[in-house]
Amino acid sequence: MRNHLPDLTAALDAHGVPVREASTQWLLCAFVDVMPPAAVARVWGLLWLDGPRALLAAAVAAFSLAEGALLAEQVCTIYSRTYVERERERQRERESE
């Protein structure tokens, strides 16, 4: 992603947004829970044709489509806080088990 979207990558890094961790669920679920059904069907078709790199290309495309909004500092800050809060909650749940 650094090669394709350097400005966005720099902004996300500056705000502490963990792109790899944030996009892992997308890749594991092949986008089924984050894209409209028609888009998922297209990604899955490409997955069959091109293999796993189609998922990575879809992730870069999703970030590219949202680049303008994500470059707004407020969005990055909100996402970063939300991610950190979610991770803290998961840690508390693991500790309580």
SULHUFEN-V553940 format. One line per field, one symbol per residue. ss: DSSP state (A for helix, B for strand, O for the rest). Layout:
ss=???
//
This chain:
ss=OOOOOAAAAAAAAAOOOOAAAAAAAAAAOOOOOOOOAAAAAAAAAAAAAAOOAAAAAAAAAAAAAOAAAAAOAAAAAAAAAAAAAAAAAAAAAAAAO
//
